[in-house]
Amino acid sequence: MPVDPTPLYHRIYLVLREQILDHKFDPSTPMPSELELASAYSVSRVTLRKTLELLEREGLILRQRGRGTFARPPTGAGAVQADISGLVENLVAMGLNTQVKVLDFDYVPTPPDVAFDMGISAGTIAQRAVRVRSVKGKPFSHAVTYVREDIGRTFDAEDLAKTPLLRLFEMAGVMIAGAAQRISASAANYAVAELLEVDVGAPLLCIKRVVRDKDGSAVERIRALYRPDMYEFELNLTLGEGPDGNVWQPTQGIL
Protein backbone atom coordinates (compact mmCIF):
# COMPACT_ATOMS: atom_id res chain seq x y z
CA MET A 1 0.00 0.00 0.00
CA PRO A 2 1.46 3.42 -0.98
CA VAL A 3 2.68 5.55 1.91
CA ASP A 4 1.64 9.22 2.04
CA PRO A 5 4.94 11.18 2.02
CA THR A 6 3.32 14.28 3.54
CA PRO A 7 4.45 14.77 7.17
CA LEU A 8 1.74 13.96 9.68
CA TYR A 9 1.81 17.42 11.26
CA HIS A 10 1.22 18.97 7.83
CA ARG A 11 -1.75 16.71 7.13
CA ILE A 12 -3.32 17.74 10.44
CA TYR A 13 -2.53 21.37 9.59
CA LEU A 14 -4.51 21.06 6.33
CA VAL A 15 -7.51 19.64 8.20
CA LEU A 16 -7.49 22.29 10.94
CA ARG A 17 -6.84 25.04 8.41
CA GLU A 18 -9.92 24.05 6.42
CA GLN A 19 -12.01 23.94 9.60
CA ILE A 20 -10.83 27.42 10.59
CA LEU A 21 -11.57 28.84 7.15
CA ASP A 22 -15.01 27.21 7.28
CA HIS A 23 -15.62 28.89 10.67
CA LYS A 24 -15.94 25.58 12.52
CA PHE A 25 -14.38 27.20 15.61
CA ASP A 26 -15.99 30.14 17.39
CA PRO A 27 -13.34 32.93 17.48
CA SER A 28 -14.59 34.01 20.91
CA THR A 29 -14.14 30.55 22.43
CA PRO A 30 -10.82 28.72 22.88
CA MET A 31 -10.19 25.86 20.51
CA PRO A 32 -9.57 22.38 22.00
CA SER A 33 -6.32 22.28 23.95
CA GLU A 34 -3.05 20.83 22.63
CA LEU A 35 -3.66 17.71 24.67
CA GLU A 36 -7.22 17.33 23.35
CA LEU A 37 -6.17 17.85 19.73
CA ALA A 38 -3.20 15.49 20.07
CA SER A 39 -5.53 12.85 21.48
CA ALA A 40 -8.17 13.44 18.78
CA TYR A 41 -5.62 12.95 15.99
CA SER A 42 -3.64 10.23 17.80
CA VAL A 43 -0.35 12.11 17.65
CA SER A 44 2.17 13.37 20.16
CA ARG A 45 2.00 16.90 21.53
CA VAL A 46 5.33 17.59 19.76
CA THR A 47 3.71 16.78 16.42
CA LEU A 48 0.64 18.84 17.27
CA ARG A 49 2.79 21.84 18.22
CA LYS A 50 4.36 21.81 14.74
CA THR A 51 0.85 21.97 13.31
CA LEU A 52 -0.10 24.91 15.51
CA GLU A 53 3.13 26.72 14.61
CA LEU A 54 2.14 26.58 10.93
CA LEU A 55 -1.35 27.91 11.68
CA GLU A 56 0.07 30.66 13.89
CA ARG A 57 2.61 31.66 11.23
CA GLU A 58 -0.26 32.00 8.76
CA GLY A 59 -2.22 34.15 11.21
CA LEU A 60 -5.08 31.66 11.46
CA ILE A 61 -4.81 31.17 15.23
CA LEU A 62 -3.91 33.35 18.20
CA ARG A 63 -2.22 31.60 21.14
CA GLN A 64 -2.57 33.36 24.50
CA ARG A 65 -0.83 32.10 27.62
CA GLY A 66 -3.33 31.18 30.29
CA ARG A 67 -6.32 31.63 27.96
CA GLY A 68 -5.80 29.09 25.18
CA THR A 69 -5.75 29.08 21.38
CA PHE A 70 -8.31 31.05 19.37
CA ALA A 71 -9.25 30.65 15.71
CA ARG A 72 -8.71 33.73 13.56
CA PRO A 73 -10.39 33.12 10.16
CA PRO A 74 -9.78 35.87 7.58
CA THR A 75 -12.29 38.70 7.77
CA GLY A 76 -11.70 40.09 4.26
CA ALA A 77 -13.52 39.29 1.06
CA GLY A 78 -14.39 35.65 0.47
CA ALA A 79 -13.16 33.38 -2.26
CA VAL A 80 -13.31 34.45 -5.88
CA GLN A 81 -16.32 32.67 -7.33
CA ALA A 82 -17.06 31.44 -10.83
CA ASP A 83 -20.41 30.00 -11.79
CA ILE A 84 -19.58 26.93 -13.87
CA SER A 85 -22.99 27.06 -15.56
CA GLY A 86 -22.13 30.45 -17.06
CA LEU A 87 -18.54 29.56 -17.91
CA VAL A 88 -17.61 32.02 -20.64
CA GLU A 89 -19.40 35.04 -19.18
CA ASN A 90 -17.97 34.52 -15.70
CA LEU A 91 -14.44 34.05 -16.95
CA VAL A 92 -14.63 37.42 -18.66
CA ALA A 93 -16.01 38.97 -15.46
CA MET A 94 -13.24 37.33 -13.44
CA GLY A 95 -10.63 38.76 -15.77
CA LEU A 96 -11.98 42.26 -15.27
CA ASN A 97 -11.80 42.03 -11.48
CA THR A 98 -8.37 40.46 -10.99
CA GLN A 99 -4.79 41.26 -11.93
CA VAL A 100 -2.54 39.19 -14.21
CA LYS A 101 1.23 38.84 -14.38
CA VAL A 102 2.61 37.16 -17.50
CA LEU A 103 5.65 35.10 -16.53
CA ASP A 104 6.40 33.49 -19.88
CA PHE A 105 5.25 34.10 -23.45
CA ASP A 106 6.60 32.23 -26.49
CA TYR A 107 5.80 30.04 -29.50
CA VAL A 108 6.66 26.40 -28.96
CA PRO A 109 5.87 22.90 -30.26
CA THR A 110 2.82 21.50 -28.45
CA PRO A 111 3.60 18.56 -26.13
CA PRO A 112 1.67 15.30 -26.72
CA ASP A 113 -0.92 15.78 -23.95
CA VAL A 114 -1.81 19.29 -25.12
CA ALA A 115 -1.94 18.21 -28.77
CA PHE A 116 -4.24 15.32 -27.84
CA ASP A 117 -6.63 17.63 -25.98
CA MET A 118 -6.69 20.11 -28.87
CA GLY A 119 -7.03 17.43 -31.56
CA ILE A 120 -3.86 18.47 -33.40
CA SER A 121 -0.55 16.82 -34.20
CA ALA A 122 2.08 16.80 -31.46
CA GLY A 123 4.74 19.37 -32.22
CA THR A 124 2.34 21.81 -33.90
CA ILE A 125 3.51 25.34 -33.05
CA ALA A 126 1.28 27.21 -30.61
CA GLN A 127 1.51 30.25 -28.40
CA ARG A 128 2.39 29.24 -24.84
CA ALA A 129 1.89 31.64 -21.94
CA VAL A 130 2.29 31.25 -18.20
CA ARG A 131 0.32 33.61 -15.98
CA VAL A 132 -0.31 34.19 -12.30
CA ARG A 133 -3.61 35.82 -11.40
CA SER A 134 -4.09 37.78 -8.18
CA VAL A 135 -6.87 39.52 -6.34
CA LYS A 136 -6.04 42.49 -4.10
CA GLY A 137 -2.37 41.67 -4.53
CA LYS A 138 -2.69 38.06 -3.37
CA PRO A 139 -1.99 35.31 -5.95
CA PHE A 140 -4.66 32.65 -6.34
CA SER A 141 -4.13 30.96 -9.73
CA HIS A 142 -1.33 29.71 -11.96
CA ALA A 143 -2.27 29.05 -15.58
CA VAL A 144 -0.45 27.62 -18.58
CA THR A 145 -2.25 28.28 -21.86
CA TYR A 146 -1.66 27.07 -25.40
CA VAL A 147 -3.37 29.15 -28.09
CA ARG A 148 -3.57 28.25 -31.77
CA GLU A 149 -0.70 30.02 -33.52
CA ASP A 150 -2.75 31.98 -36.08
CA ILE A 151 -4.84 33.44 -33.26
CA GLY A 152 -1.94 33.92 -30.90
CA ARG A 153 -0.10 36.08 -33.40
CA THR A 154 -2.84 38.71 -33.13
CA PHE A 155 -1.78 39.80 -29.61
CA ASP A 156 1.34 40.00 -27.45
CA ALA A 157 2.32 39.51 -23.81
CA GLU A 158 1.38 43.07 -22.90
CA ASP A 159 -2.11 42.59 -24.32
CA LEU A 160 -2.45 39.35 -22.39
CA ALA A 161 -1.57 41.09 -19.12
CA LYS A 162 -4.25 43.74 -19.63
CA THR A 163 -7.09 41.99 -21.46
CA PRO A 164 -8.92 38.69 -20.76
CA LEU A 165 -8.18 36.01 -23.35
CA LEU A 166 -11.82 35.74 -24.38
CA ARG A 167 -11.87 39.43 -25.23
CA LEU A 168 -8.65 39.02 -27.22
CA PHE A 169 -10.28 36.18 -29.14
CA GLU A 170 -13.27 38.39 -29.91
CA MET A 171 -10.96 41.19 -31.09
CA ALA A 172 -9.25 38.68 -33.39
CA GLY A 173 -12.60 37.82 -34.95
CA VAL A 174 -12.83 34.36 -33.38
CA MET A 175 -16.36 33.18 -32.62
CA ILE A 176 -16.23 31.05 -29.48
CA ALA A 177 -18.89 28.33 -29.43
CA GLY A 178 -18.13 26.57 -26.17
CA ALA A 179 -15.65 24.85 -23.91
CA ALA A 180 -15.16 21.54 -22.16
CA GLN A 181 -13.33 21.24 -18.90
CA ARG A 182 -12.23 18.72 -16.32
CA ILE A 183 -11.80 19.46 -12.61
CA SER A 184 -9.49 17.48 -10.35
CA ALA A 185 -7.02 17.97 -7.51
CA SER A 186 -3.27 18.53 -7.67
CA ALA A 187 -0.40 19.15 -5.28
CA ALA A 188 1.73 22.29 -5.54
CA ASN A 189 5.25 21.66 -6.80
CA TYR A 190 8.14 23.85 -5.70
CA ALA A 191 7.79 26.43 -8.50
CA VAL A 192 4.01 26.79 -8.25
CA ALA A 193 4.07 26.82 -4.44
CA GLU A 194 6.44 29.79 -4.45
CA LEU A 195 4.34 31.71 -6.97
CA LEU A 196 1.04 31.06 -5.17
CA GLU A 197 2.57 31.55 -1.73
CA VAL A 198 1.58 28.12 -0.42
CA ASP A 199 3.56 25.19 0.95
CA VAL A 200 5.06 22.58 -1.35
CA GLY A 201 2.54 19.76 -1.61
CA ALA A 202 -0.40 21.99 -0.69
CA PRO A 203 -3.66 20.84 -2.33
CA LEU A 204 -4.79 22.87 -5.34
CA LEU A 205 -7.84 22.82 -7.56
CA CYS A 206 -6.79 21.78 -11.07
CA ILE A 207 -8.85 22.75 -14.10
CA LYS A 208 -8.10 21.70 -17.68
CA ARG A 209 -10.18 23.42 -20.33
CA VAL A 210 -10.35 23.31 -24.12
CA VAL A 211 -12.10 26.24 -25.82
CA ARG A 212 -13.52 25.72 -29.33
CA ASP A 213 -14.78 28.00 -32.08
CA LYS A 214 -18.01 27.71 -34.07
CA ASP A 215 -16.37 25.22 -36.44
CA GLY A 216 -15.41 22.94 -33.56
CA SER A 217 -11.68 23.67 -33.84
CA ALA A 218 -9.70 24.04 -30.64
CA VAL A 219 -8.71 27.64 -29.98
CA GLU A 220 -7.09 27.29 -26.57
CA ARG A 221 -6.09 24.67 -24.04
CA ILE A 222 -5.49 25.79 -20.48
CA ARG A 223 -4.32 24.05 -17.33
CA ALA A 224 -4.94 26.23 -14.30
CA LEU A 225 -4.16 25.61 -10.66
CA TYR A 226 -6.16 27.46 -8.01
CA ARG A 227 -5.75 27.97 -4.29
CA PRO A 228 -8.90 26.37 -2.83
CA ASP A 229 -8.98 28.89 0.01
CA MET A 230 -9.34 31.72 -2.52
CA TYR A 231 -11.30 30.23 -5.41
CA GLU A 232 -14.44 28.17 -5.64
CA PHE A 233 -17.00 27.10 -8.22
CA GLU A 234 -20.71 27.52 -7.77
CA LEU A 235 -23.01 25.20 -9.70
CA ASN A 236 -26.76 25.82 -9.74
CA LEU A 237 -28.86 22.66 -10.06
CA THR A 238 -32.47 21.83 -10.88
CA LEU A 239 -34.34 18.54 -10.90
CA GLY A 240 -34.77 16.98 -14.31
CA GLU A 241 -35.90 13.68 -15.74
CA GLY A 242 -33.36 10.89 -16.07
CA PRO A 243 -33.55 7.27 -17.25
CA ASP A 244 -34.23 6.09 -13.68
CA GLY A 245 -36.23 9.02 -12.38
CA ASN A 246 -35.44 12.59 -11.36
CA VAL A 247 -31.78 13.61 -11.27
CA TRP A 248 -29.89 16.81 -10.47
CA GLN A 249 -28.94 18.76 -13.61
CA PRO A 250 -27.09 22.07 -14.17
CA THR A 251 -29.44 25.01 -14.60
CA GLN A 252 -27.63 25.71 -17.87
CA GLY A 253 -25.92 23.02 -19.91
CA ILE A 254 -22.14 22.82 -19.71
CA LEU A 255 -20.48 22.80 -23.14
Salt bridges, closest charged atoms under 4 A:
ASP4 OD2 - ARG11 NE 3.79
GLU34 OE1 - ARG45 NH2 3.45
GLU34 OE1 - ARG49 NE 3.08
GLU34 OE2 - ARG63 NH2 3.03
GLU56 OE1 - ARG63 NH1 3.37
GLU58 OE2 - ARG17 NH2 2.71
ASP104 OD2 - ARG128 NH1 2.95
ASP113 OD2 - ARG221 NH2 3.38
ASP117 OD2 - ARG182 NH2 3.73
ASP117 OD2 - ARG221 NE 3.02
GLU149 OE2 - ARG153 NH2 3.00
ASP150 OD1 - ARG148 NE 2.89
GLU158 OE2 - LYS162 NZ 3.04
ASP199 OD2 - HIS10 NE2 3.34
ASP213 OD2 - ARG148 NH1 3.50
ASP215 OD1 - LYS214 NZ 3.56
ASP229 OD2 - ARG17 NH2 2.97
ASP229 OD2 - ARG227 NH2 2.78
